[in-house]
């Protein structure tokens, strides 16, 4: 069923009510409950109710398909709205809607030009998460990660190998726990691992890797005790960790990292930036190809 849904959503344009028309409301929703917003250029953006109504009209025949609208905003292309949407609680994706036709395209808009990653690279110099590697790096590799995420777990040994194979780069880990509706204990794990770095910076990597290794045994009901056990096993004080994780300042640091990722349009984990270049699906890339990519970015540092 997942494959069928993916093909439905990714391989075709979705009919969508033109923005000048009034969309029929989803059952139980009021299509007039939120006024249409406008982009900075004055273009009309669809409301959440309009997006829900269009999705219902296109996919309402299949009860197995559900969605959540995360954000609606103007895209860089005039006359096209960017709707960030999650299908069946999976990683968020972009749906680009035309203002005056009943069409939508689901996919990624990629940077393009002689220096396509400049804007994100300029932001990423402010990455302040746990870091390792060169103090005077050729390039930065920045990962936005979620300790409950199985794809992040699969990517971790690959990142370890990259760090070892490219000592001239600097790797920075940024906390990006996904919403509790998707990963119920991710926020708690982010707070505990943040505390590991605060209490003993050298222990952060060991602690984070141990959480990845124990993912299968952690639940929302036992998360505090399990994360405390992992603290003890990695040489940290479990009581100190628990107290630190409960501090407002710890929550603030994690939320700051989340906001940082959001400013870079991060909606899924792991999202990795290599010299500003966004890389998704790291575990699905052949390692030799990944090495070539890192070396290419080193050779084009700052470009």
One Martini backbone bead per residue (centre of mass of N, CA, C, O) as a GRO file, in nm:
protein
  303
    1UNK     BB    1   0.056   0.062  -0.020
    2UNK     BB    2   0.291   0.267  -0.003
    3UNK     BB    3   0.368   0.249  -0.301
    4UNK     BB    4   0.102   0.347  -0.417
    5UNK     BB    5   0.101   0.623  -0.280
    6UNK     BB    6   0.367   0.725  -0.396
    7UNK     BB    7   0.277   0.715  -0.693
    8UNK     BB    8   0.038   0.905  -0.671
    9UNK     BB    9   0.206   1.159  -0.549
   10UNK     BB   10   0.486   1.164  -0.738
   11UNK     BB   11   0.374   1.111  -1.059
   12UNK     BB   12   0.159   1.353  -1.024
   13UNK     BB   13  -0.069   1.575  -1.080
   14UNK     BB   14  -0.280   1.776  -0.880
   15UNK     BB   15  -0.581   1.862  -0.845
   16UNK     BB   16  -0.668   2.219  -0.803
   17UNK     BB   17  -0.814   2.476  -0.693
   18UNK     BB   18  -0.848   2.765  -0.795
   19UNK     BB   19  -0.785   3.061  -0.619
   20UNK     BB   20  -1.062   3.199  -0.729
   21UNK     BB   21  -1.193   2.970  -0.588
   22UNK     BB   22  -1.421   2.786  -0.394
   23UNK     BB   23  -1.371   2.548  -0.173
   24UNK     BB   24  -1.463   2.264  -0.061
   25UNK     BB   25  -1.531   2.132   0.231
   26UNK     BB   26  -1.442   1.945   0.469
   27UNK     BB   27  -1.568   1.751   0.676
   28UNK     BB   28  -1.609   1.975   0.952
   29UNK     BB   29  -1.527   2.221   0.783
   30UNK     BB   30  -1.443   2.573   0.742
   31UNK     BB   31  -1.366   2.755   0.461
   32UNK     BB   32  -1.398   3.049   0.632
   33UNK     BB   33  -1.206   3.036   0.895
   34UNK     BB   34  -0.968   3.136   0.694
   35UNK     BB   35  -0.800   3.366   0.558
   36UNK     BB   36  -0.643   3.462   0.296
   37UNK     BB   37  -0.320   3.480   0.216
   38UNK     BB   38  -0.017   3.675   0.158
   39UNK     BB   39   0.239   3.760   0.002
   40UNK     BB   40   0.478   3.994  -0.039
   41UNK     BB   41   0.364   4.032  -0.347
   42UNK     BB   42   0.030   3.968  -0.312
   43UNK     BB   43  -0.024   3.683  -0.333
   44UNK     BB   44  -0.237   3.427  -0.316
   45UNK     BB   45  -0.305   3.199  -0.066
   46UNK     BB   46  -0.389   2.916   0.047
   47UNK     BB   47  -0.577   2.742   0.249
   48UNK     BB   48  -0.611   2.476   0.446
   49UNK     BB   49  -0.899   2.409   0.352
   50UNK     BB   50  -0.830   2.393   0.050
   51UNK     BB   51  -0.625   2.167   0.068
   52UNK     BB   52  -0.805   1.958   0.204
   53UNK     BB   53  -1.023   1.953  -0.017
   54UNK     BB   54  -0.837   1.862  -0.250
   55UNK     BB   55  -0.737   1.600  -0.119
   56UNK     BB   56  -1.015   1.473  -0.084
   57UNK     BB   57  -1.093   1.474  -0.388
   58UNK     BB   58  -0.839   1.294  -0.477
   59UNK     BB   59  -0.813   1.077  -0.191
   60UNK     BB   60  -1.094   0.991  -0.043
   61UNK     BB   61  -1.116   0.682  -0.148
   62UNK     BB   62  -0.855   0.637   0.055
   63UNK     BB   63  -0.822   0.558   0.388
   64UNK     BB   64  -0.495   0.521   0.392
   65UNK     BB   65  -0.498   0.829   0.338
   66UNK     BB   66  -0.304   1.082   0.493
   67UNK     BB   67  -0.277   1.427   0.629
   68UNK     BB   68  -0.051   1.720   0.685
   69UNK     BB   69  -0.042   2.061   0.726
   70UNK     BB   70   0.241   2.264   0.794
   71UNK     BB   71   0.274   2.472   0.540
   72UNK     BB   72   0.211   2.808   0.396
   73UNK     BB   73   0.375   2.953   0.107
   74UNK     BB   74   0.583   3.123  -0.072
   75UNK     BB   75   0.756   3.096  -0.351
   76UNK     BB   76   1.015   3.188  -0.566
   77UNK     BB   77   0.777   3.159  -0.762
   78UNK     BB   78   0.567   3.328  -0.926
   79UNK     BB   79   0.239   3.202  -0.863
   80UNK     BB   80   0.361   2.998  -0.635
   81UNK     BB   81   0.281   2.769  -0.399
   82UNK     BB   82   0.402   2.640  -0.077
   83UNK     BB   83   0.330   2.312   0.040
   84UNK     BB   84   0.369   2.156   0.346
   85UNK     BB   85   0.352   1.791   0.354
   86UNK     BB   86   0.214   1.504   0.520
   87UNK     BB   87   0.218   1.154   0.448
   88UNK     BB   88   0.146   0.925   0.666
   89UNK     BB   89   0.372   1.044   0.867
   90UNK     BB   90   0.582   1.135   0.686
   91UNK     BB   91   0.790   1.299   0.530
   92UNK     BB   92   0.813   1.595   0.428
   93UNK     BB   93   0.665   1.785   0.150
   94UNK     BB   94   0.635   1.942  -0.160
   95UNK     BB   95   0.363   2.159  -0.284
   96UNK     BB   96   0.301   2.303  -0.595
   97UNK     BB   97   0.087   2.589  -0.660
   98UNK     BB   98  -0.121   2.724  -0.872
   99UNK     BB   99  -0.315   3.008  -0.893
  100UNK     BB  100  -0.465   2.953  -1.212
  101UNK     BB  101  -0.456   2.640  -1.171
  102UNK     BB  102  -0.541   2.279  -1.144
  103UNK     BB  103  -0.231   2.241  -1.010
  104UNK     BB  104   0.024   2.002  -0.891
  105UNK     BB  105   0.356   1.962  -0.746
  106UNK     BB  106   0.563   1.701  -0.630
  107UNK     BB  107   0.869   1.819  -0.473
  108UNK     BB  108   1.193   1.954  -0.542
  109UNK     BB  109   1.359   2.249  -0.503
  110UNK     BB  110   1.657   2.351  -0.659
  111UNK     BB  111   1.947   2.470  -0.663
  112UNK     BB  112   2.068   2.714  -0.918
  113UNK     BB  113   2.398   2.776  -1.038
  114UNK     BB  114   2.720   2.896  -0.988
  115UNK     BB  115   2.614   2.943  -0.659
  116UNK     BB  116   2.372   2.754  -0.512
  117UNK     BB  117   2.480   2.739  -0.178
  118UNK     BB  118   2.525   3.019  -0.045
  119UNK     BB  119   2.285   3.076   0.145
  120UNK     BB  120   2.313   2.825   0.330
  121UNK     BB  121   2.613   2.855   0.400
  122UNK     BB  122   2.581   3.125   0.553
  123UNK     BB  123   2.407   2.995   0.782
  124UNK     BB  124   2.593   2.741   0.870
  125UNK     BB  125   2.814   2.901   1.036
  126UNK     BB  126   2.596   2.893   1.296
  127UNK     BB  127   2.657   2.625   1.383
  128UNK     BB  128   2.633   2.491   1.747
  129UNK     BB  129   2.685   2.209   1.771
  130UNK     BB  130   2.826   1.935   1.796
  131UNK     BB  131   3.183   1.889   1.727
  132UNK     BB  132   3.414   1.771   1.464
  133UNK     BB  133   3.737   1.818   1.367
  134UNK     BB  134   3.842   2.069   1.209
  135UNK     BB  135   3.929   2.405   1.295
  136UNK     BB  136   4.018   2.444   0.969
  137UNK     BB  137   3.806   2.401   0.743
  138UNK     BB  138   3.717   2.344   0.422
  139UNK     BB  139   3.440   2.223   0.532
  140UNK     BB  140   3.101   2.176   0.607
  141UNK     BB  141   2.916   1.933   0.804
  142UNK     BB  142   2.557   1.922   0.846
  143UNK     BB  143   2.335   1.773   1.086
  144UNK     BB  144   1.991   1.681   1.099
  145UNK     BB  145   1.864   1.513   1.391
  146UNK     BB  146   1.701   1.200   1.515
  147UNK     BB  147   1.707   0.958   1.770
  148UNK     BB  148   1.434   0.802   1.656
  149UNK     BB  149   1.554   0.772   1.374
  150UNK     BB  150   1.627   0.516   1.155
  151UNK     BB  151   1.781   0.679   0.933
  152UNK     BB  152   1.989   0.798   1.126
  153UNK     BB  153   2.108   0.535   1.220
  154UNK     BB  154   2.200   0.441   0.930
  155UNK     BB  155   2.392   0.704   0.889
  156UNK     BB  156   2.609   0.708   1.114
  157UNK     BB  157   2.841   0.521   1.000
  158UNK     BB  158   2.887   0.699   0.752
  159UNK     BB  159   2.977   0.953   0.901
  160UNK     BB  160   3.212   0.828   1.048
  161UNK     BB  161   3.370   0.764   0.786
  162UNK     BB  162   3.389   1.050   0.675
  163UNK     BB  163   3.545   1.173   0.911
  164UNK     BB  164   3.790   0.981   0.872
  165UNK     BB  165   3.843   1.041   0.552
  166UNK     BB  166   3.793   1.374   0.634
  167UNK     BB  167   3.993   1.570   0.832
  168UNK     BB  168   3.929   1.862   0.678
  169UNK     BB  169   3.661   1.850   0.819
  170UNK     BB  170   3.348   1.964   0.969
  171UNK     BB  171   3.127   1.829   1.214
  172UNK     BB  172   2.771   1.895   1.270
  173UNK     BB  173   2.527   1.862   1.528
  174UNK     BB  174   2.168   1.884   1.495
  175UNK     BB  175   1.883   1.924   1.648
  176UNK     BB  176   1.570   1.736   1.509
  177UNK     BB  177   1.294   1.676   1.642
  178UNK     BB  178   1.019   1.538   1.572
  179UNK     BB  179   0.711   1.517   1.607
  180UNK     BB  180   0.519   1.339   1.833
  181UNK     BB  181   0.333   1.209   1.609
  182UNK     BB  182   0.599   1.051   1.506
  183UNK     BB  183   0.814   1.106   1.766
  184UNK     BB  184   0.756   1.078   2.097
  185UNK     BB  185   1.085   1.072   2.220
  186UNK     BB  186   1.278   1.280   2.073
  187UNK     BB  187   1.288   1.527   2.261
  188UNK     BB  188   1.404   1.385   2.507
  189UNK     BB  189   1.665   1.286   2.364
  190UNK     BB  190   1.768   1.566   2.293
  191UNK     BB  191   1.799   1.667   2.585
  192UNK     BB  192   1.992   1.450   2.690
  193UNK     BB  193   2.216   1.487   2.473
  194UNK     BB  194   2.266   1.779   2.534
  195UNK     BB  195   2.363   1.721   2.825
  196UNK     BB  196   2.603   1.553   2.752
  197UNK     BB  197   2.750   1.796   2.618
  198UNK     BB  198   2.746   1.983   2.872
  199UNK     BB  199   2.891   1.785   3.082
  200UNK     BB  200   3.048   1.617   2.826
  201UNK     BB  201   3.153   1.664   2.516
  202UNK     BB  202   3.294   1.379   2.463
  203UNK     BB  203   3.007   1.212   2.522
  204UNK     BB  204   2.802   1.265   2.301
  205UNK     BB  205   2.864   1.047   2.083
  206UNK     BB  206   2.827   0.800   2.263
  207UNK     BB  207   2.536   0.861   2.346
  208UNK     BB  208   2.397   0.883   2.069
  209UNK     BB  209   2.479   0.599   1.971
  210UNK     BB  210   2.331   0.448   2.202
  211UNK     BB  211   2.049   0.537   2.127
  212UNK     BB  212   2.043   0.415   1.851
  213UNK     BB  213   2.096   0.117   1.950
  214UNK     BB  214   1.819   0.148   2.156
  215UNK     BB  215   1.553   0.216   2.008
  216UNK     BB  216   1.370  -0.051   2.034
  217UNK     BB  217   1.354  -0.010   2.374
  218UNK     BB  218   1.209   0.264   2.335
  219UNK     BB  219   0.960   0.454   2.506
  220UNK     BB  220   0.744   0.675   2.636
  221UNK     BB  221   0.726   0.518   2.915
  222UNK     BB  222   1.072   0.457   2.936
  223UNK     BB  223   1.264   0.695   2.858
  224UNK     BB  224   1.399   0.793   3.121
  225UNK     BB  225   1.523   0.523   3.215
  226UNK     BB  226   1.683   0.459   2.953
  227UNK     BB  227   1.848   0.724   2.937
  228UNK     BB  228   1.979   0.676   3.213
  229UNK     BB  229   2.118   0.406   3.148
  230UNK     BB  230   2.292   0.522   2.918
  231UNK     BB  231   2.445   0.718   3.090
  232UNK     BB  232   2.583   0.512   3.273
  233UNK     BB  233   2.715   0.342   3.035
  234UNK     BB  234   2.875   0.629   2.941
  235UNK     BB  235   2.974   0.781   3.223
  236UNK     BB  236   2.723   0.914   3.342
  237UNK     BB  237   2.499   1.101   3.532
  238UNK     BB  238   2.171   1.036   3.566
  239UNK     BB  239   2.076   1.265   3.757
  240UNK     BB  240   2.201   1.499   3.604
  241UNK     BB  241   2.055   1.446   3.338
  242UNK     BB  242   1.762   1.472   3.438
  243UNK     BB  243   1.790   1.761   3.546
  244UNK     BB  244   1.887   1.892   3.282
  245UNK     BB  245   1.640   1.805   3.096
  246UNK     BB  246   1.434   1.993   3.281
  247UNK     BB  247   1.544   2.246   3.174
  248UNK     BB  248   1.468   2.531   3.004
  249UNK     BB  249   1.748   2.564   2.863
  250UNK     BB  250   1.738   2.297   2.711
  251UNK     BB  251   1.484   2.342   2.548
  252UNK     BB  252   1.592   2.601   2.411
  253UNK     BB  253   1.825   2.471   2.253
  254UNK     BB  254   1.654   2.279   2.085
  255UNK     BB  255   1.467   2.496   1.961
  256UNK     BB  256   1.693   2.650   1.821
  257UNK     BB  257   1.768   2.416   1.631
  258UNK     BB  258   1.493   2.391   1.500
  259UNK     BB  259   1.482   2.680   1.387
  260UNK     BB  260   1.733   2.654   1.216
  261UNK     BB  261   1.624   2.430   1.032
  262UNK     BB  262   1.374   2.583   0.932
  263UNK     BB  263   1.545   2.813   0.791
  264UNK     BB  264   1.649   2.556   0.592
  265UNK     BB  265   1.409   2.361   0.522
  266UNK     BB  266   1.367   2.149   0.742
  267UNK     BB  267   1.156   1.822   0.744
  268UNK     BB  268   1.384   1.597   0.763
  269UNK     BB  269   1.535   1.279   0.862
  270UNK     BB  270   1.818   1.319   0.750
  271UNK     BB  271   1.981   1.638   0.715
  272UNK     BB  272   2.245   1.727   0.486
  273UNK     BB  273   2.530   1.950   0.473
  274UNK     BB  274   2.760   2.009   0.196
  275UNK     BB  275   2.866   2.306   0.154
  276UNK     BB  276   2.530   2.360   0.145
  277UNK     BB  277   2.448   2.085   0.041
  278UNK     BB  278   2.172   1.902   0.005
  279UNK     BB  279   2.124   1.577   0.173
  280UNK     BB  280   1.941   1.289   0.100
  281UNK     BB  281   1.949   0.963   0.166
  282UNK     BB  282   2.235   0.859   0.260
  283UNK     BB  283   2.198   0.536   0.282
  284UNK     BB  284   2.141   0.528  -0.053
  285UNK     BB  285   2.438   0.603  -0.101
  286UNK     BB  286   2.709   0.531  -0.236
  287UNK     BB  287   3.009   0.571  -0.092
  288UNK     BB  288   3.179   0.656  -0.339
  289UNK     BB  289   2.987   0.886  -0.420
  290UNK     BB  290   3.011   1.043  -0.156
  291UNK     BB  291   3.313   1.098  -0.172
  292UNK     BB  292   3.301   1.259  -0.434
  293UNK     BB  293   3.121   1.481  -0.323
  294UNK     BB  294   3.306   1.583  -0.099
  295UNK     BB  295   3.549   1.646  -0.280
  296UNK     BB  296   3.404   1.843  -0.464
  297UNK     BB  297   3.338   2.048  -0.231
  298UNK     BB  298   3.628   2.101  -0.155
  299UNK     BB  299   3.708   2.206  -0.445
  300UNK     BB  300   3.432   2.416  -0.396
  301UNK     BB  301   3.493   2.604  -0.182
  302UNK     BB  302   3.267   2.873  -0.170
  303UNK     BB  303   3.069   2.773  -0.441
   0.00000   0.00000   0.00000
